[in-house]
Amino acid sequence: MRRVYYTYAVSIFTHSMFFQGAFLAIAALLLARWLHVASIIGNFLAVPIGSTPAYVYNTFVTAISSGELLTVLTLVVAAGVAVSIGYKLTQLIGPWLVLAPHSS
């Protein structure tokens, strides 16, 4: 029975979603430690909607030029992993949602 448990543990640890979830959790913890989320939300709410992309671009350029490369890299990795997980989940769950019976 121990072999079954070992095989199951190995299958969990070698699954790609396990590593993506681990990387996303680590990136989220690092971002929460380095950034104050309430101030980021407050800054986004203070910017008019039409100028949000320019604001995000200028914020990244300012962070890179002021030497906060690790923070920018962590944010980019977290966003990339989150998009990748979202894509994989839509590929996994999408067919079930299409084939699900609709109630009228």
C-alpha positions in Angstrom: 0.0 0.0 0.0 2.9 2.3 0.6 3.8 2.1 -3.1 0.4 3.4 -4.0 0.9 6.4 -1.7 4.3 7.1 -3.1 3.0 6.9 -6.6 0.1 9.2 -5.8 2.5 11.7 -4.2 4.9 11.6 -7.2 1.9 12.1 -9.5 0.8 15.2 -7.6 4.3 16.7 -7.4 5.0 16.1 -11.1 1.7 17.7 -12.2 2.2 21.1 -14.0 -0.6 22.7 -12.1 1.1 21.9 -8.8 4.2 23.9 -9.8 2.1 26.8 -11.2 0.1 26.9 -8.0 3.3 26.9 -5.9 4.9 29.7 -8.0 1.7 31.7 -7.8 1.5 31.4 -4.1 5.1 32.3 -3.6 4.8 35.3 -5.9 1.7 36.4 -4.1 3.4 36.2 -0.7 6.4 38.1 -2.0 4.1 40.8 -3.5 2.1 41.1 -0.3 5.3 41.5 1.7 6.9 44.1 -0.6 3.8 46.0 -1.7 0.9 47.5 0.2 -2.2 46.3 -1.7 -4.5 48.9 -0.2 -2.3 51.7 -1.6 -2.2 50.1 -5.0 -6.0 49.9 -5.1 -6.2 53.5 -3.9 -3.8 54.6 -6.7 -5.8 52.8 -9.3 -9.0 54.3 -8.1 -7.5 57.8 -8.2 -6.5 57.4 -11.9 -9.2 58.1 -14.6 -10.1 54.9 -16.5 -8.9 56.1 -19.9 -5.4 56.8 -18.6 -4.9 53.5 -16.6 -2.7 51.8 -19.2 -0.4 54.8 -19.4 -0.3 54.9 -15.5 0.6 51.3 -15.3 3.4 51.7 -17.9 4.8 54.8 -16.2 4.7 53.0 -12.8 6.7 50.1 -14.3 9.2 52.4 -15.9 9.6 54.4 -12.7 10.0 51.2 -10.6 12.6 49.9 -13.0 14.5 53.1 -13.2 14.5 53.4 -9.4 16.1 50.0 -9.0 13.1 47.9 -7.9 13.7 45.2 -10.4 13.0 42.3 -8.1 9.5 43.7 -7.3 8.8 44.2 -11.0 10.0 40.7 -11.9 7.9 39.2 -9.1 4.8 41.0 -10.4 5.5 39.9 -14.0 6.0 36.3 -12.9 2.8 36.4 -10.8 0.8 37.8 -13.7 2.2 35.2 -16.1 1.5 32.3 -13.8 -2.0 33.6 -13.1 -2.8 33.9 -16.9 -1.3 30.4 -17.5 -3.4 28.9 -14.7 -6.5 30.7 -16.0 -5.9 29.4 -19.5 -5.3 25.8 -18.3 -8.5 25.9 -16.2 -10.6 27.1 -19.2 -9.1 24.3 -21.3 -10.0 21.8 -18.5 -13.4 23.1 -17.5 -14.5 24.7 -20.8 -15.8 21.5 -22.5 -17.9 20.7 -19.4 -19.4 24.1 -19.4 -20.4 23.8 -23.0 -21.8 20.3 -22.7 -23.7 21.1 -19.5 -27.5 20.9 -19.8 -29.2 24.3 -19.7 -32.3 24.7 -17.6 -35.0 26.9 -18.9 
